[in-house]
Amino acid sequence: MTVTLERSDDGQVATLRFVGDHPNVLDLATLEDLLARVREVDADRAVRVLVITGTPTVFSGGADLTSLGALDDDTYRHYLATEYRLFAEVEALPLVTVAAIAGPCVGNATELALACDFRLCTADARIGLPEMRVGFVAPAQRLTAFVGIGRAKELLYGGRLLTAANAHELGLVTTVTDDLAGETVRAAQRYAAYPPFALAFTKQGVHRCYGADARRFDAAEQEAAFLTFRGPDFAEGAAAALEGRRPHFTSQRPAS
């Protein structure tokens, strides 16, 4: 996986791109690299807009089930802490953030996109949090804030991937376009014209009532992710997904 950070000639627009083999998975090294680049952008006060994108055809297939299964406990906890820190720091950036999404945007890649202010996508994009389908905990905080509790339960429990049109209807996607590259440039230029000093305070105000400053459940979600990672459902669900069959879950509910 290659992670690059490019800037426009005037330095006001930065583009953070991660490109690897299909399905462009977010492994630990990529998450660490993305986090380092986000911190670089945060330190550069000339940047007014950050665009985050994957390949021209795939934003990201999310986590790699094969490589996850090989992680020991300490490494997996580090993986969780890194991705949650990445999402939180993207969300809290005092500038406009844009996810430019082509094709699949799955699992933790959807969390990364939802941490951005705006999401532009191609008509063939597929977006969602399918973790429950493989017996893994689905992160609830951002999706629920966007769509409400009823629709969040429907989407998270079923693990359904949304079409671009469905995601736009629910407000998860800002724009659906046939010209993602062109629309991303136009949007970035438009957002870069916003007053950066006032925008930082306005964004902070939004997050006081919703978003990074209001969220208090990251530690609980990380612990749930670890427990389900080591639980019986994930082992069966991941195996079924890799073998192309329906999973057969035999576990019981955890003790209350």
FENQUI-V64065 format. One record per pair of residues at least 6 apart in sequence whose ideal C-beta (glycine too) atoms are under 8 Angstrom apart, sorted by the first residue. I is the first residue (numbers start at 1). J is the second residue. D is the distance in Angstrom with one decimal. If there is no record, write none. Layout:
BEGIN
i->I j->J d->D
i->I j->J d->D
END
This chain:
BEGIN
i->1 j->18 d->6.1
i->1 j->19 d->7.1
i->1 j->20 d->3.6
i->1 j->24 d->7.7
i->1 j->25 d->7.7
i->1 j->27 d->6.6
i->1 j->29 d->6.7
i->1 j->30 d->4.5
i->1 j->33 d->7.7
i->2 j->18 d->7.2
i->2 j->19 d->5.2
i->2 j->20 d->6.8
i->3 j->16 d->7.3
i->3 j->17 d->7.2
i->3 j->18 d->4.8
i->3 j->19 d->8.0
i->3 j->30 d->6.3
i->3 j->33 d->4.1
i->3 j->34 d->6.0
i->3 j->37 d->6.2
i->4 j->15 d->8.0
i->4 j->16 d->7.6
i->4 j->17 d->5.0
i->4 j->19 d->7.7
i->5 j->14 d->6.1
i->5 j->15 d->7.3
i->5 j->16 d->5.3
i->5 j->17 d->7.8
i->5 j->37 d->4.7
i->5 j->40 d->6.5
i->5 j->41 d->7.2
i->6 j->14 d->7.0
i->6 j->15 d->4.8
i->6 j->17 d->7.3
i->7 j->13 d->7.0
i->7 j->14 d->5.2
i->7 j->15 d->7.7
i->7 j->47 d->7.3
i->8 j->14 d->7.7
i->8 j->188 d->7.8
i->11 j->44 d->7.5
i->11 j->46 d->4.3
i->11 j->47 d->6.7
i->12 j->46 d->6.5
i->12 j->47 d->6.5
i->12 j->48 d->4.5
i->12 j->49 d->6.6
i->12 j->192 d->4.5
i->13 j->47 d->7.4
i->13 j->48 d->7.0
i->13 j->49 d->4.7
i->13 j->50 d->7.9
i->13 j->51 d->6.8
i->13 j->188 d->4.6
i->13 j->189 d->7.4
i->13 j->192 d->5.7
i->14 j->41 d->5.2
i->14 j->44 d->7.4
i->14 j->47 d->4.8
i->14 j->49 d->7.2
i->14 j->50 d->5.1
i->14 j->51 d->7.1
i->15 j->50 d->7.8
i->15 j->51 d->4.5
i->15 j->53 d->6.8
i->16 j->34 d->6.8
i->16 j->37 d->5.4
i->16 j->38 d->7.1
i->16 j->41 d->7.2
i->16 j->50 d->6.3
i->16 j->51 d->6.9
i->16 j->52 d->4.9
i->16 j->53 d->7.5
i->17 j->52 d->7.9
i->17 j->53 d->5.4
i->17 j->54 d->7.1
i->18 j->24 d->7.1
i->18 j->26 d->7.7
i->18 j->30 d->5.7
i->18 j->33 d->7.7
i->18 j->34 d->6.3
i->18 j->54 d->5.8
i->18 j->60 d->7.4
i->19 j->54 d->6.6
i->19 j->55 d->5.2
i->20 j->30 d->7.2
i->22 j->58 d->6.2
i->22 j->61 d->7.6
i->23 j->58 d->5.8
i->23 j->60 d->7.1
i->23 j->61 d->2.8
i->23 j->62 d->7.9
i->23 j->104 d->6.2
i->23 j->106 d->7.8
i->24 j->54 d->5.0
i->24 j->55 d->5.6
i->24 j->58 d->4.6
i->24 j->59 d->7.1
i->24 j->60 d->4.8
i->24 j->61 d->6.0
i->25 j->60 d->6.6
i->25 j->61 d->5.5
i->25 j->62 d->6.7
i->25 j->63 d->6.5
i->25 j->64 d->4.1
i->25 j->67 d->7.6
i->26 j->34 d->7.9
i->26 j->60 d->5.6
i->26 j->62 d->6.3
i->26 j->63 d->6.1
i->26 j->64 d->8.0
i->26 j->83 d->7.2
i->26 j->108 d->5.6
i->26 j->109 d->6.0
i->26 j->112 d->7.6
i->27 j->63 d->7.8
i->27 j->64 d->5.8
i->27 j->67 d->5.9
i->28 j->71 d->7.9
i->28 j->75 d->7.2
i->28 j->78 d->7.1
i->28 j->79 d->5.0
i->28 j->82 d->6.6
i->31 j->79 d->7.1
i->31 j->82 d->4.7
i->31 j->83 d->5.2
i->31 j->86 d->5.8
i->32 j->82 d->5.8
i->34 j->86 d->5.7
i->34 j->112 d->8.0
i->35 j->82 d->6.2
i->35 j->85 d->6.1
i->35 j->86 d->4.6
i->35 j->89 d->6.7
i->38 j->50 d->7.6
i->38 j->86 d->6.6
i->38 j->89 d->5.3
i->38 j->90 d->5.7
i->38 j->93 d->7.1
i->39 j->89 d->6.9
i->41 j->47 d->5.3
i->41 j->50 d->5.3
i->41 j->93 d->7.0
i->41 j->95 d->7.7
i->42 j->89 d->7.1
i->42 j->93 d->5.9
i->42 j->94 d->7.8
i->47 j->95 d->6.0
i->48 j->95 d->5.5
i->48 j->96 d->6.7
i->48 j->191 d->7.1
i->48 j->192 d->4.5
i->48 j->194 d->7.2
i->48 j->196 d->5.1
i->48 j->199 d->8.0
i->49 j->95 d->6.4
i->49 j->96 d->4.7
i->49 j->97 d->7.6
i->49 j->98 d->6.5
i->49 j->188 d->4.7
i->49 j->191 d->4.8
i->49 j->192 d->4.9
i->50 j->90 d->7.9
i->50 j->93 d->6.4
i->50 j->95 d->6.2
i->50 j->96 d->7.3
i->50 j->97 d->4.9
i->50 j->98 d->7.1
i->51 j->97 d->8.0
i->51 j->98 d->4.8
i->51 j->99 d->7.9
i->51 j->100 d->5.7
i->51 j->184 d->6.0
i->51 j->188 d->5.8
i->52 j->90 d->7.3
i->52 j->97 d->6.8
i->52 j->98 d->7.1
i->52 j->99 d->5.2
i->52 j->100 d->7.2
i->52 j->112 d->6.8
i->52 j->113 d->7.7
i->52 j->116 d->6.3
i->53 j->59 d->7.0
i->53 j->99 d->7.1
i->53 j->100 d->4.0
i->53 j->101 d->7.5
i->53 j->102 d->7.8
i->53 j->184 d->7.4
i->54 j->60 d->5.2
i->54 j->101 d->7.8
i->54 j->102 d->7.0
i->54 j->109 d->7.8
i->55 j->102 d->7.1
i->55 j->103 d->8.0
i->56 j->102 d->5.9
i->56 j->180 d->8.0
i->56 j->181 d->7.7
i->57 j->102 d->5.5
i->57 j->103 d->5.0
i->58 j->102 d->6.5
i->58 j->103 d->4.4
i->58 j->104 d->5.6
i->59 j->99 d->7.4
i->59 j->100 d->7.9
i->59 j->101 d->4.4
i->59 j->102 d->5.9
i->59 j->103 d->6.3
i->59 j->104 d->6.5
i->59 j->105 d->4.2
i->59 j->109 d->5.8
i->59 j->113 d->7.1
i->59 j->121 d->8.0
i->59 j->125 d->7.3
i->60 j->104 d->7.1
i->60 j->105 d->6.3
i->60 j->106 d->6.7
i->60 j->108 d->8.0
i->60 j->109 d->3.4
i->60 j->112 d->7.6
i->61 j->104 d->5.4
i->61 j->106 d->5.2
i->61 j->107 d->7.7
i->61 j->109 d->7.2
i->62 j->106 d->4.0
i->62 j->107 d->2.9
i->62 j->108 d->5.2
i->62 j->109 d->4.9
i->62 j->110 d->7.5
i->63 j->107 d->5.6
i->63 j->108 d->5.6
i->65 j->134 d->7.0
i->65 j->238 d->4.6
i->65 j->241 d->6.1
i->65 j->242 d->6.1
i->66 j->242 d->6.8
i->68 j->76 d->7.2
i->68 j->79 d->7.7
i->68 j->229 d->7.4
i->68 j->238 d->7.6
i->69 j->235 d->7.9
i->69 j->238 d->6.1
i->71 j->79 d->6.5
i->73 j->226 d->7.7
i->73 j->230 d->7.5
i->76 j->226 d->6.7
i->76 j->229 d->6.0
i->77 j->222 d->7.7
i->77 j->226 d->6.2
i->80 j->222 d->4.6
i->80 j->225 d->5.5
i->80 j->226 d->6.5
i->81 j->222 d->6.8
i->83 j->108 d->5.5
i->83 j->111 d->7.5
i->84 j->218 d->5.1
i->84 j->221 d->7.4
i->84 j->222 d->5.9
i->86 j->112 d->6.9
i->87 j->111 d->5.3
i->87 j->112 d->6.1
i->87 j->115 d->4.5
i->87 j->142 d->7.8
i->88 j->115 d->7.5
i->88 j->212 d->5.8
i->88 j->215 d->7.7
i->88 j->218 d->6.8
i->90 j->97 d->6.0
i->90 j->112 d->6.7
i->90 j->115 d->4.3
i->90 j->116 d->6.4
i->91 j->97 d->8.0
i->91 j->115 d->4.2
i->91 j->116 d->7.9
i->91 j->207 d->7.5
i->91 j->211 d->6.1
i->91 j->212 d->4.4
i->92 j->207 d->7.0
i->92 j->212 d->4.3
i->92 j->213 d->7.9
i->94 j->199 d->7.6
i->94 j->200 d->3.7
i->94 j->203 d->6.3
i->94 j->204 d->7.2
i->95 j->196 d->6.7
i->95 j->199 d->7.1
i->95 j->200 d->7.1
i->96 j->117 d->5.4
i->96 j->118 d->7.3
i->96 j->191 d->4.1
i->96 j->192 d->7.7
i->96 j->194 d->6.6
i->96 j->199 d->6.9
i->97 j->115 d->7.5
i->97 j->116 d->4.1
i->97 j->117 d->4.9
i->97 j->118 d->7.4
i->98 j->116 d->5.9
i->98 j->117 d->6.8
i->98 j->118 d->4.8
i->98 j->119 d->7.5
i->98 j->120 d->6.4
i->98 j->184 d->6.7
i->98 j->187 d->6.1
i->98 j->188 d->6.4
i->98 j->191 d->7.1
i->99 j->105 d->7.8
i->99 j->112 d->7.0
i->99 j->113 d->3.9
i->99 j->116 d->4.3
i->99 j->118 d->7.3
i->99 j->119 d->4.7
i->99 j->120 d->7.2
i->100 j->120 d->5.3
i->100 j->121 d->7.7
i->100 j->180 d->5.9
i->100 j->181 d->7.9
i->100 j->184 d->4.5
i->101 j->113 d->6.1
i->101 j->119 d->6.1
i->101 j->120 d->6.8
i->101 j->121 d->3.9
i->101 j->122 d->7.1
i->101 j->125 d->5.1
i->101 j->127 d->7.1
i->101 j->173 d->7.7
i->101 j->180 d->7.8
i->102 j->121 d->7.1
i->102 j->122 d->4.7
i->102 j->124 d->7.7
i->102 j->125 d->6.6
i->102 j->180 d->5.7
i->103 j->122 d->6.9
i->103 j->124 d->6.1
i->103 j->125 d->6.1
i->103 j->126 d->7.1
i->104 j->125 d->7.5
i->104 j->126 d->5.2
i->104 j->161 d->7.8
i->105 j->113 d->5.6
i->105 j->121 d->7.4
i->105 j->125 d->6.2
i->105 j->126 d->7.0
i->105 j->127 d->4.7
i->105 j->128 d->8.0
i->106 j->126 d->7.4
i->106 j->127 d->7.7
i->106 j->128 d->6.6
i->106 j->129 d->7.9
i->106 j->130 d->6.4
i->106 j->161 d->6.9
i->107 j->129 d->6.1
i->107 j->130 d->6.6
i->107 j->131 d->6.1
i->108 j->139 d->7.9
i->110 j->127 d->5.7
i->110 j->128 d->6.2
i->110 j->129 d->5.5
i->110 j->143 d->7.9
i->111 j->129 d->7.5
i->111 j->139 d->5.7
i->111 j->142 d->6.2
i->113 j->119 d->5.3
i->113 j->127 d->7.2
i->114 j->142 d->4.1
i->114 j->143 d->6.8
i->114 j->146 d->6.7
i->114 j->172 d->7.2
i->115 j->142 d->6.9
i->117 j->203 d->7.6
i->118 j->174 d->4.4
i->118 j->175 d->7.7
i->118 j->187 d->6.9
i->118 j->191 d->7.7
i->119 j->167 d->8.0
i->119 j->172 d->6.8
i->119 j->173 d->4.9
i->119 j->174 d->5.3
i->119 j->175 d->7.8
i->120 j->173 d->7.6
i->120 j->174 d->6.1
i->120 j->175 d->4.7
i->120 j->176 d->8.0
i->120 j->177 d->6.3
i->120 j->180 d->6.3
i->120 j->183 d->5.7
i->120 j->184 d->5.7
i->120 j->187 d->6.2
i->121 j->127 d->7.2
i->121 j->164 d->5.1
i->121 j->167 d->7.3
i->121 j->173 d->5.3
i->121 j->175 d->7.4
i->121 j->176 d->5.8
i->121 j->177 d->7.5
i->121 j->180 d->7.1
i->122 j->164 d->6.8
i->122 j->176 d->7.4
i->122 j->177 d->6.8
i->122 j->178 d->7.3
i->122 j->180 d->5.1
i->123 j->164 d->5.3
i->123 j->165 d->7.6
i->123 j->176 d->5.7
i->123 j->177 d->7.7
i->123 j->178 d->6.4
i->124 j->164 d->7.0
i->125 j->163 d->7.6
i->125 j->164 d->4.3
i->125 j->167 d->7.3
i->125 j->173 d->7.5
i->125 j->176 d->7.7
i->126 j->161 d->4.5
i->126 j->162 d->7.0
i->126 j->163 d->6.6
i->126 j->164 d->7.7
i->127 j->161 d->6.6
i->127 j->162 d->5.1
i->127 j->164 d->7.4
i->127 j->167 d->4.8
i->127 j->172 d->6.3
i->127 j->173 d->7.0
i->128 j->155 d->6.6
i->128 j->159 d->7.1
i->128 j->160 d->5.9
i->128 j->161 d->3.9
i->128 j->162 d->5.3
i->129 j->138 d->4.8
i->129 j->139 d->6.4
i->129 j->143 d->6.3
i->129 j->155 d->7.1
i->129 j->156 d->6.0
i->129 j->159 d->7.0
i->130 j->138 d->7.9
i->130 j->159 d->3.8
i->130 j->160 d->7.4
i->130 j->161 d->6.2
i->131 j->137 d->6.2
i->131 j->138 d->4.2
i->131 j->139 d->7.5
i->131 j->159 d->6.6
i->132 j->138 d->5.0
i->132 j->156 d->6.3
i->132 j->157 d->6.0
i->132 j->158 d->7.3
i->132 j->159 d->4.4
i->133 j->159 d->3.7
i->133 j->237 d->6.7
i->133 j->241 d->7.5
i->133 j->247 d->7.6
i->134 j->233 d->7.9
i->134 j->234 d->6.4
i->134 j->237 d->3.2
i->134 j->238 d->5.3
i->134 j->240 d->7.3
i->134 j->241 d->5.2
i->134 j->247 d->7.0
i->135 j->228 d->6.8
i->135 j->231 d->7.2
i->135 j->232 d->7.6
i->135 j->233 d->2.7
i->135 j->234 d->4.5
i->135 j->235 d->7.5
i->135 j->236 d->6.0
i->135 j->237 d->3.4
i->135 j->238 d->7.5
i->135 j->247 d->6.6
i->135 j->249 d->6.1
i->135 j->251 d->7.9
i->136 j->225 d->7.3
i->136 j->228 d->5.1
i->136 j->229 d->7.0
i->136 j->233 d->7.4
i->136 j->234 d->5.0
i->136 j->237 d->6.6
i->136 j->238 d->8.0
i->137 j->221 d->7.2
i->137 j->224 d->4.5
i->137 j->225 d->5.2
i->137 j->227 d->7.7
i->137 j->228 d->4.5
i->138 j->156 d->4.3
i->138 j->157 d->7.9
i->138 j->159 d->6.9
i->139 j->221 d->5.6
i->139 j->225 d->7.8
i->140 j->152 d->6.4
i->140 j->156 d->6.1
i->140 j->221 d->7.4
i->141 j->215 d->5.9
i->141 j->217 d->5.8
i->141 j->218 d->7.8
i->141 j->221 d->6.9
i->143 j->152 d->5.2
i->143 j->155 d->6.6
i->143 j->156 d->6.6
i->143 j->172 d->7.9
i->144 j->152 d->4.0
i->145 j->210 d->6.0
i->145 j->211 d->7.6
i->146 j->170 d->7.1
i->146 j->171 d->5.9
i->146 j->172 d->5.7
i->147 j->155 d->7.0
i->147 j->170 d->5.1
i->147 j->171 d->7.0
i->147 j->172 d->7.0
i->151 j->170 d->6.7
i->154 j->160 d->7.8
i->155 j->162 d->7.4
i->162 j->170 d->7.2
i->162 j->172 d->7.0
i->164 j->173 d->6.2
i->164 j->176 d->4.7
i->165 j->176 d->6.7
i->167 j->173 d->4.2
i->168 j->174 d->7.9
i->168 j->175 d->7.7
i->168 j->176 d->5.2
i->175 j->183 d->6.2
i->175 j->187 d->7.3
i->177 j->183 d->4.2
i->204 j->213 d->7.4
i->207 j->213 d->4.3
i->207 j->214 d->6.7
i->208 j->214 d->6.8
i->227 j->254 d->7.8
i->228 j->234 d->5.4
i->231 j->251 d->6.8
i->232 j->249 d->7.9
i->232 j->250 d->7.2
i->232 j->251 d->4.5
i->233 j->247 d->8.0
i->233 j->249 d->5.3
i->233 j->251 d->5.2
i->236 j->247 d->5.2
i->236 j->248 d->6.6
i->236 j->249 d->6.0
i->236 j->250 d->7.6
i->237 j->247 d->4.7
i->237 j->249 d->7.2
i->239 j->247 d->7.8
i->240 j->246 d->6.3
i->240 j->247 d->3.7
i->240 j->248 d->7.6
i->241 j->247 d->7.5
END
